[in-house]
Amino acid sequence: MHPDSPVARAGAATAAAAGDAHEPLRGGFTSTRFVLVEPSHPGNVGAAARALKTMGFSRLVLVAPRVPQVHCDPEAVAMASGADDVLAAAHIVPTLADALAGVQWSLALTARTREYGPPPSAPRVAVQDACRQVAHGGDIALVFGNERTGLANDDVERCSALAHIPANPAYSSLNLAQAVQVLAYELRLAYLGESAPAAAFPAAAAVAPGAGSPLATSDDIERMYVHLENALIALDFLDPANPKKLMSRLRRLFARSGLEREEVNIVRGIAKHILMLKGKGGEKS
């Protein structure tokens, strides 16, 4: 089942509501995906499912886990410790692009400094951006990397924003499930308006869904990058044999702007006309 399907979203809403029938859950609890990229250890996947359920979330997406049927693995089930429903409902997809399909904003978690990619922020700051994005009515995603190597640079560049947990620099190693717990906790406070009432969800909700142009989804933006890259190659501005991180820098530039769908269409329209003038055809993706 696709993580963006109506059935999946309905199931997520039911599972989240089951955690506490008296809790005033808001849209963020059912429109937030937690994405684990290539998780190695079944126990961490189970513990991550437990972390989500304790904070009222239920949408877990696994990208190419080392154990293909990890949601059925005995160690994962044991570590889920009662969050078997979240674990069993986890969606398994082959690529991060599949996990982010339909997502309008995504946050990559990283433990190390990156030369390229969006500028990092602390989780408490990043979740306020999440609240503002949720107020527009679309899905968002939090993306966590492999236990040993973290996220690849390409995965980080695919995300809209970057966050770093400011742990003890003398011993900054967080278990994958612990990192999920930290972010789920911060999101819970923000969604319930308890962490910073003046800047959290209630204020963000003042931005009425539908005000202005809708935000572009992750897949829309990725198609824009492909189209733009082809146009820059046609102009001989970008040498594919020696790209010099040009596209990485452009990704960082656009990531700071929070692209709207209409803005993506404008960039693609420019790219299309460049390709037409250069005799390379129009659509390239």
N, C-alpha and C positions, 0 to 999 in steps of 0.2 A: 504494500500500500504506500502511495506517495505521501511524504510528510506534510504536503500542502493540501491534501484532499479534504473535502467536506467531512467525510467519515472520520478521518484522523483528527480533525479539529473538534468534532463533536465528542469523540472518545476522550480527547484531552480535557475538554471542559467537564465531562462527567467525572473523570478520575480526579481532577483538581478539586471539584466541589465535594467529592466524597471524603477528602481529608478533614474538612470541618464544615458541617452543614450550616453553621452559624457565622462563618467568616464571610465578610463582604468582598469576595474575590472580584477583581477587575479584569479588564481585557488583557493586561500584560501577562497574567498567569496562564492564559490559554493561547496567547499569540507569541510566546517566547520559546524558541527551540534551543536546546543545549546540544551542541554537536561535538562529539569526540572523534578526532581524526586518527585512524589506525591505532586504536588502543591495543596494548599488548597483553595485558593481564585481565582475565575474566573477573577476578576479585575486585579490581578497580572499577569495572563497568557496573557490577552489582552495587558497590559502595556509592557510586555516582547516582544510581537510580534511587538509593536510599536518601542521599543528600537532597535530591530534587523533591521527593515526596514530603520530607520534613518541612520544606519551605513552601509547599503548595503548588509545585510545578509538576508536569508529567510528560512533557514532550522531549524525548531523548532520541537523538539521531546518531547512528554509528557509521563512520566512513571506513570501509574496508578493514574491519577488525581482524586481528591475527587469528582468532578462533571464529570461523564463519558463523556458527550458530551459538554465539556467546550468550545470548539471552536464555539459552537452555542449559548452559554449563552449570554443573553442581556448585562450583566455587562462586560463580556469579550469583546464583540463587541464594546461597548461604549468606553472602555479604550484602545482598539486598535487604535481608532481615525484615521482611514484611512489606517491602516495596516491590513484591513480585509482579504486581499489575503494571507498574511503570516499566520494569525490565522486560516483561513479556510483550509490551506494546512498542518497544524500541524499534525504530525503522532503520534498516540496514541498507546502505547505498554504496555504490562503488567509488564515487568521487565527491570532493567537496562541492563542486559545481552542482551536483545532484542534491546535496544536503541543503544548499542555499537557494534552490529553485523557489521563486516567489517571494524571497526575503527582500525587504526594502532597506535594511540596515543590519550590519553584522559587526561584532566585536571580537577581535582576536586576542587571546591571552598568551603572553610570552614572558619568559623569565630572563631574557637577555636583550641587550640593546641591538637595534636593527639600524643598518645604514639607510635603508629605504623603507617605505611603508608609512602609514599614518603616524603622527607623533603620539607617544604613549601617554596615558593618564592613569591616575589611581582609580581603583574600582568604584569608590564612592562618587567620584566625578563622572566616570563613564556611565554609571547607571542613570544619572540624570539625563544624559543624552538618550538613553534607552527609553526613558519615560516620554521624552518629547517625540520620539519616533513612534511609540505605541499610540500616542494621541492622534496620529494620522490614520490609525486604523489598520495598518498592515502588520505583517510578521517581522520579527527581528530574530537574530540568532547570536548565541555566544559560542565561540569556537575554541576548543582546547586541543593541544597537540599530543603527540605520542609521549609516553612516559620517559623514554630515553632521549629522544632527539627534539622534542617539541614540534612546533609548526615549521614547515619549510617556508622559505622566503616567498615562494609563489602563493602559498596559502595565505600568508599575512597580507600580501598585496591585494588579494581578492577581497579582503574584508574592508569595511568602511572605517573602522576605528581600531585602536590598539590600546590594551591596558596591561599594566604590570602590577602585581601584588607586592607592595613594599615590605618584604620580609626581612628578617635579620640578615644583613650582608655577610655575616660570618658563617651563617648556615641557612641559606635561602631555598633549600630544596623542599618543595611542597609536593606531596602525593597528589596524583591527578584528582582523586575524589575530594581531597581537601580543598583544592583550588575551585572545584565545582561548588563545594559547600560555601566558600567565602563569597563567590559571586551570587549564588542563589540567595544567600542571606541579605546581601546588600540590595539586591533587586526586590526582595520581599518588603524590606523597609521602605524602599522608594515607592513601590506600587501601592502600599498601604498608606503612604504619606506620613510615615513616622520618623524618617531620618532627617529631613529638612523640609518642613511643611511649606516654607515659602518658595522652595525651588523644586519640589518633587512633583508627583503626578498631578495634584489638584491644579497647580499653576500651569503645568504643561497642557492640561486638559482645556485650558482657556483657548488654546489654538484649536479651533474647531476642525474636525476631520473634513477634508474637502476644501479647506481654505487654501486658495492658490492652486497651483498645479500639483497633481499627485507625485509623490517621490518615485524615482525610478527603482526598479527591482534589481537585485544582484545580477540576474541573467541579462537584463536590458543593458546594464553598464558593461558587462563583459563583451557583449556583441558590439557595443560602441568602441571599446578598446581595439577589438580586432579590425573593425572598419577604419578607425583612425590610423592604426599601424600600417594598414595596406596603403592608405592615402599618403602617408609620410614616406613610405618606400617609393611610391610612384613619383613623388616630388624629388627623390634623391636626397631628402633631408635625413632619412634614416637608412643606414647601411645595415641590412640584416646580418651581414658577416661580422660587423663590428658595432653593435647597437649602443655601446657605452652607457647602459642603464637609462636610456632616454625614456622608454616606456615606464620604467619603474618610477622615474621622477614625475612623469605625467600622471601616473596613478596617485602618487602622493598629493599632487596639486589638486586633482579632482576630488580626492577623498576628503579634503578639508572643506569642500563646498556643499556637500549634501545634495547631490544632483537630483533635480526634478525630472520627471519623464519628458517634459517638453524641452528641457535643456539637452537631454541626451539626444532627442530627435534633431535638435539644431546642429549638434556636433556631427551626427551621422549624415545630415543633409549636406554639410560642408564637405565631409569626406567623400560623399557620393559624387558631388560635382567636380571635385579634384580628380577623382578616378575617371569620370566621363571625359574631362578635358584632356587627360593624359592617355585616353583611348584604352583604359583598363577595364571599362565596364562600370556598372553602378554598384549594386549590392555585392558585398564580398563576404557576408556572413548571414 
